[in-house]
Amino acid sequence: MNGVTGQMTPHWRRRVLDFLRSCVSSPLNAVLTAAVIALALWTLPSLVHWLLLDAVWRGTSVKDCVGHDGACWIFLRAHAGQLLYGSYPAGQRWRLAAAAVIGIATAVAAGSSTRRLGVLSIGLMLVAGSIVVGVLMVGGVAGLPFVATSLWGGIMLTVVIAAWTIVTALPLGLLLALARQSELPIISAIAGAFIDTLRGLPLVGLLFLVIVMFPLFVPPGFQTDKLARALLAFTLFNAANFAEVFRGGLQAIHRSQIEGGYSLGLPRWRVTALIVVPQVISVSIPGVINICIAIVKETTIVLILGLFDLVGVLQAGIADPDWLMSQNVRTTAYVFAALVFWPICFLLSRYGRAIERRQPMTSGVSGAGLIN
Amino acid sequence: MRGGGFGLVLQLVVLLGVVVLVVGIAHNVAANLARLGIKTGFWFLSRPAGFDVSQTLIPYGDDSTYFTVFVVALLNTLLVSLLSITVGTLLGFVLALSRSSSNGLVAATGSLYVETFRNIPLLIQLLFWYFAVVQALPAPGASFHIANLIFLNDRGLFIPSIQFGRSLGPMFGAFAAGVVLFAFMVAKGKRRWAVLPLIALPLAVGVFYRADIAWSIPQFKGFNFHGGIAMLPELLALTIGLSIYSAAFIAEIIRGGIQAVSRGQTDAAMSLGLTRWQTSRLIVIPLALRVIVPPLGAYYVVVLKNSSLGTAIAYPDLILVFAGTVLNQTAQPIEVMTMTLLTYLALGYVFSFATSVVNRQVRQ
């Protein structure tokens, strides 16, 4: 009888009923349910009050927030320009919009033509797009005024660091993984040492290393800017992390695939390019997404170097004497930062897990333990 | 050799490239150091440092050397890592149990925690705990307190401590002997009684020296607290933030281990007449540990590395004190950075080694 009603009740209704039944299925579960409900009743109302009901939505200065025990959202409106673009000159910000459009268009074009074009054409497309984006942002040529990277900031800088790191570290990581798995002992040893050393270091340490030591590594008089040095550290560190993911992917490929390629008379490099690499990439996607999530979260570390990414701008804003009067300003700033990063990381992780579920072969190379 | 002549040429080219890069860098470094008038060498380590460190676990004064600073910073890094690993693992265990609960609401609460905290950058969480929570605590005069024994205020957390006096040496010896005996008995397979010497030996010494042992309770005098153990605001915020963040990842590792024990194993155990508790203790936990230990050990290294983010809230760890202040004061970037980074690598290897030892125990 249960089976009959089970078929007749809609799927979601049965799930709701199962859920409710599980909450009171035993005395212990009933007690736990009561405890969770009590916790929710205790925290949720004050959260709603702080975030919405008692929050300050109108006004221009900290004086409007004093006396309200709620979020001081006007702090964000007062710093909106900084939060988006840092100190990028107001008259030049159209260049950032243009760069964003070109960057997204290039990425979409490259992503949608993976079946029609070869790796080389896609690579060239990405390089060309990156150069146009770079020229637009830095300027100094074609009548565009030069904008020093020390003026870059806000969400724009966060996006630049994340995009740069993913675009550069992915191919480098794939190369490193292939080098490490290669049967050529010297190349394998060099790649292995590089990967293991970088993965053993904290990113903060590596950033300090690059910031302090890089000027010593180059010929006297050769100037590099701070952002470029930080980007170098991000690329190297995450290339090593990607290499570790791809290594798992390489090990998941069956030997017979490679031998099949040889038996068709394909030369070694074509077996690698046509049989190994495409399979490694598709098997490694969940792991790659995990590293991408880590990269998005890591971008915030540039704060320690004195660069003004989103968090850097917020830190500078709350230290501003004009906004010191209300403690709620600080909390508002951090809650806002969390609200910016959380959906990106959450959706990425959901996407990765969906792919993992669709191809069971990928589980085991999802890079668990690499994520931080 | 596989790869033939082309492979050999490729290897030589890569090797040559790496050698040229290294020699080029070495040449540039030498030229730059000469230009800046920096003499390399580790002699600076024996010079007095002459600056203050806010948290020192070993005696430290005005005449302490740069090497002492290094040890102080290293101990601070280890302290916050071990604290966060302990709290994070306990919290992660509770979360893993709640996520595997048969109660849908409890499982959903566990998921909410995990999905919330692991998808917000650690740095933002640390800044929140330090600037928005710990710094917003009341001043010492208006501390939160539990029975006037434990105090929480914007200067940190103050808890009672035990003053060992003359018994400190013997106590340490008894504890060390206890650890050795514990390891020996575990290796011999007498796990059931292995904890006994660990407790009994220090206890015996404590009873013998009971006149020298006293409680030290924090007391508000003048402007701050004296006595007891003080946990600095930076340490407090870093421990809270790092533990809460790590617990989300550790919960997933532990849950993965519990799920990996197949239903058939537990059903078989129950059908043999074992109780639920016996099934958990004898079947599920030993099997789950085999899956849990390797990734958990790897994650502990991640916690150690993540503790370096404490630099952002001025926690005096290896990066802030040694790679920061000492590097700036001594102008010996090569030596200081080498020591710092090699220390992290070495600690990582120590953690990995400990993991493999535990793993071998678990697999027996």
Contacts between the chains, C-beta under 8 A, distances in Angstrom:
chain1	res1	chain2	res2	distance
A	18	B	104	7.5
A	19	B	104	4.2
A	19	B	105	7.7
A	20	B	104	7.9
A	22	B	102	5.8
A	22	B	103	5.6
A	22	B	104	4.3
A	22	B	105	7.9
A	23	B	103	5.7
A	23	B	104	5.9
A	23	B	105	5.0
A	25	B	102	6.3
A	25	B	103	7.2
A	26	B	102	7.9
A	29	B	101	7.8
A	29	B	102	6.7
A	29	B	103	4.3
A	29	B	106	7.6
A	32	B	101	7.3
A	32	B	103	5.4
A	32	B	105	7.6
A	32	B	106	5.1
A	33	B	103	6.3
A	33	B	105	5.3
A	33	B	106	7.3
A	36	B	105	5.2
A	36	B	106	6.1
A	36	B	109	5.4
A	37	B	105	7.8
A	39	B	109	7.9
A	182	B	3	7.9
A	183	B	1	7.8
A	183	B	2	4.6
A	183	B	3	6.0
A	183	B	7	7.7
A	184	B	1	7.9
A	184	B	3	5.5
A	184	B	7	5.0
A	184	B	10	6.7
A	184	B	11	5.0
A	185	B	11	7.6
A	186	B	11	4.3
A	186	B	14	6.8
A	186	B	15	5.4
A	187	B	10	7.1
A	187	B	11	5.6
A	187	B	14	5.5
A	190	B	14	6.7
A	190	B	15	7.6
A	190	B	18	6.0
A	197	B	345	6.9
A	200	B	344	6.6
A	200	B	345	4.5
A	200	B	348	4.7
A	200	B	349	7.8
A	201	B	305	7.4
A	201	B	341	5.6
A	201	B	344	5.6
A	201	B	345	6.8
A	202	B	304	8.0
A	202	B	305	3.8
A	202	B	306	7.2
A	202	B	308	4.1
A	202	B	319	7.4
A	202	B	344	5.9
A	203	B	305	7.7
A	203	B	308	8.0
A	204	B	308	4.2
A	204	B	309	6.3
A	204	B	311	6.1
A	204	B	319	5.5
A	205	B	308	6.2
A	205	B	319	6.1
A	205	B	323	6.8
A	205	B	340	6.1
A	205	B	341	5.5
A	205	B	344	5.9
A	206	B	341	7.9
A	208	B	319	6.4
A	208	B	323	5.0
A	208	B	324	7.7
A	208	B	337	7.0
A	208	B	340	7.7
A	209	B	337	5.3
A	209	B	341	6.5
A	212	B	323	7.8
A	212	B	327	6.6
A	212	B	333	5.0
A	212	B	337	6.4
A	213	B	333	5.9
A	213	B	334	7.3
A	213	B	337	6.0
A	215	B	32	7.3
A	216	B	28	7.0
A	216	B	29	5.0
A	216	B	32	4.7
A	216	B	33	7.1
A	216	B	333	6.7
A	216	B	334	7.5
A	217	B	25	4.8
A	217	B	28	5.7
A	217	B	29	6.4
A	218	B	28	5.9
A	219	B	28	5.5
A	219	B	31	7.2
A	220	B	28	7.6
A	220	B	31	5.8
A	220	B	32	5.7
A	220	B	35	5.5
A	268	B	3	7.6
A	293	B	119	7.6
A	296	B	121	7.8
A	297	B	120	7.9
A	297	B	121	3.9
A	297	B	122	6.9
A	297	B	123	8.0
A	298	B	121	7.5
A	299	B	121	7.9
A	300	B	121	4.5
A	300	B	123	4.3
A	300	B	124	6.2
A	301	B	123	6.1
A	301	B	309	7.0
A	303	B	123	6.5
A	303	B	312	6.2
A	304	B	309	7.7
A	304	B	311	5.6
A	304	B	312	5.2
A	311	B	121	7.8
A	311	B	123	6.5
A	311	B	124	6.2
A	311	B	127	7.1
A	315	B	127	7.1
A	318	B	131	7.3
A	327	B	132	7.5
A	327	B	136	5.3
A	330	B	131	5.3
A	330	B	132	4.5
A	330	B	136	7.8
A	331	B	128	7.4
A	331	B	132	4.5
A	334	B	124	5.9
A	334	B	127	5.9
A	334	B	128	4.0
A	334	B	131	7.6
A	334	B	132	5.7
A	335	B	128	8.0
A	337	B	121	7.8
A	337	B	124	4.8
A	338	B	120	4.6
A	338	B	124	5.7
A	338	B	125	7.8
A	338	B	128	7.7
A	341	B	119	7.2
A	341	B	120	5.8
A	341	B	121	5.5
A	341	B	124	6.8
A	342	B	116	7.4
A	342	B	119	5.1
A	342	B	120	5.5
A	345	B	118	7.9
A	345	B	119	3.8
A	345	B	120	7.5
A	346	B	115	6.2
A	346	B	119	4.7
A	349	B	115	7.9
A	349	B	119	6.6
A	368	B	252	7.8
A	368	B	253	7.4
A	368	B	256	7.6
A	368	B	295	5.8
A	369	B	253	7.9
A	369	B	295	4.5
A	369	B	298	4.1
A	369	B	299	6.0
A	369	B	302	7.6
A	371	B	249	7.0
A	372	B	122	8.0
A	372	B	249	7.9
A	372	B	302	4.6
A	372	B	305	7.2
A	372	B	306	6.1
